Amino acid sequence: MPAMDHSNTASNAAGKVAKVAFLSVFALILVITAVSFAVHHMRLGAETEFKNAMVARVRTDAKNAASVVSGEEINTDPILAAQKYSTILPFMLMDTNEDDYSTQVFGLYSYSNGVLTMLTGIDSDYLIANKIPVSDWLTAELTPYEVRDEDVFHYLVPILDQEGKVSALLELSAQTKPINEMGDKLESMILSTVSAAVIVAMAIFSLQYIVPPIVRFVSKNKTEASV
């Protein structure tokens, strides 16, 4: 009979340990999944809001800059115009805010007979004016042309001369890779912190179910051995 009691006690202790371990793993998975969903959802919302604000800013900055560029000056003397606008446009278009999480680049091009020639700007992979067909942005309405890639927003503004013909093009592009990278880091840090906190909490909580049976089992073994 003592042997049977001994077996039952060990079986009950093992059962409680297995039950607590299962519930702990289940709770851990449930909490991490819930937190992951919430964090990712909030991150997407914040990034969408940021990108919308960036698009509005790019549109405004490009339109303001295009309003001071003279298509007639570019027609008359492209070299002199390039010198002039290489001084003016960087102050109007380049973002100097160190806390910003986007990168803006611009290009001012002269246009003639279907050919674009950069007058001033930044030679960047984020500029697309020379990589797309002229017909994409040179429309009958002569309205600004927009292109949205996954992480980059391009805004192209045709500039007219006195005769109403397109003589130049201003492009402002902004990319949001820094904000995406920061979001990845924050999301990873939050999930790691939550996972560690849940594991520690569940481990401490589980002790009240694991330790007493083990203590009773050891004590009973000692008592039986002494007898």
N, C-alpha and C positions, 0 to 999 in steps of 0.2 A: 504493500500500500504506500509506504513512503516513497518508493521508486516511482509509483504512478503519480503521486502528488508533485514530485520533483519534475516529471515530464510535463505535467499540465502547466506548472508554473513557468517553465521555460517556453512552452508553446504559447502561453498567453502573453508573455513578455515579447516574444518574437513577433506575435501578431500585432501588438500595440506599436512596436517599432515600425513594422511594415506599413501599418495604417497611417501613422504620423508622417512617414517618409513620403507616402503616396499623396497625402493631402498637402504636404509642404511643396512638393514638386508641382502639383496642380495649381496651388495658389500662386506660386512663383510665375508659372507660365501665364496665368490669367492676369495678374497684375502687370507684368511686363508687356503683354499684348495690349491691355487697356491704355497704359501710359504711352506706349509706342504710337498707338492710333491717335491719342489726344495731342501728343507733341508734334507728330507729323502734320496733323490737321492744322494746328496753330501755326506751324512753320509755313505751310503753304499759303495760309491766309496772310501772314506778314509779308512773305515774298511777293504775293500778288499785289498787295497794297503798295509795296515799295516800287514794283515795276510800273504800276499805273502812274505813280507820281513821277517816276523817271521819264516815262513817255510824254507826259504833259510838259515837263520841264524842257525836254529836247525839242518838242514842237515850238514852244515859246522862244527858246534861245535861238533856234535856227531861223525862225521868221523875223525876229528882231535883227539878227545879224544880216540876213539877206536884204533887209530894208535899207541898210547903209551901203550896200555894195552897188556900184554903178556899172551896169552892163555897157554903157557907152564908153566909160573909161577903159574897160577891158578890151573893147573893140579898137579903141584908138591907140592905146599903148599897153599891151599885156605885161611888158617887163616892169614899167612904172607902176602899174596897178598891182602887180605881184608884190613889189616892195612896200607899197602903201598898206595893203591888206594883211601882209605878213606881220605887220606891227599892230594893227587894230584887232583882227579877228581872234588871236589867242586870248586876249583879255575878255572878249565877249563869249567865247565858246568853251574854253578849257576850264574844267572844274578843279579848283584849287583847295577844296575842302578835304582835309586829311581824314575826317570822320566818315566820308562818303564811301559807299561800298559799290560804286559803279565806276567805270572808266569811260570818258568821252574822248573821241577823236574827231577831227574835221578835215575836210578837204575843199578847196575852192578851185574850180576848173574853168578854163576857157572852152568855149564850144564853137566849132566851125566845121561845116560840111560833114557832119556825122562823127567828128573826132573830138574827144575830150583830152585836154592837156592840163595837168595839175599846175596851178600857179603858186599855191602855198597850202600848207597843211602838214599833216603827219602821215608819213608813209606807213600805213598800218594794214594788217590783214583784216581789220574790222571795216575798212572802207570797201564799198562794192561798186561804186559808180563806173569804174573801168572794167568791171567784170560782168556787167549785165548789158543786154541790148539797149541801145539808145531809145528804141521805141517803147521800152517799159516806162520810162519817166517823161519822155517828150510826147505828151498827148495833146490833143486839140484843146483841152481845157487849161493846160499849163498849170495844173494844180500840183501841190507838193506830193511826192511819191513816197509811200511807206513800205518797208519790208520788215517783218518780224521773224527772226530766227528764234531758236530755243532760248538763247541767252543774249541776243544782240538785237537792238532796235535801230534801223536805218531810216533817216529822214532826208530826202533830197528835194531841194527847192530850185526850180528853174529861175534864172535871172534874165530879164529882158533889157534890150537897148531902147533907144528913143523910138524906133520904128515898130516896137512891139515884138521883135524877133528874139529868140533865145540866143544869148551870147555867152552865157556862163551857167554854171551849176554849183550850188553849195550843198555839201553833204555833211550831216552831223550824225555820228553813230555812237551809241552807248552800249556797253556790255555789262552784264550783271553777274559775271562769274565770281567775283569776290563775295557777294552776298550769298550765293549758293554754297560756296566753300565754308563760309562762316556758319551757315545753317547746318551743314553736314557735321561740323565739329560740335556745335551746341547740342544737336540731337544725339550724337554719340555720347557726349559727356553726361547728358541728363539720363539717358538709358543706363549707362554704366553705374551712375550714382544710385539710381532707383533699384537696379538689380542687386547691387551690393547691400543696400539698406534692407531690402526684402529678405535676402538670404540670411543676414545677421539676425533680423527680427524673428524669422521663422526658426532659426537654430535655437535662439534663446527660448522662444515659445515651446519648442518641441522638448526641451529639457524636462519640463514638468511631467511629461508623459513617459519619457525614456528612463530618467534617473531613478525614480522610486521603484519600478519593477526590478531594475538591475540591483539596487541596494537590497531589496527584500530577498532576491534570489541568492545573492552572495551571503547574506546573513543566515539564510536558512541552510545553505551548504556548510557554513562554519558550525552551525549548531548541530547539524546531523553528524558532522565529522567528529565533533567533540564527544558526542554520545557513543 
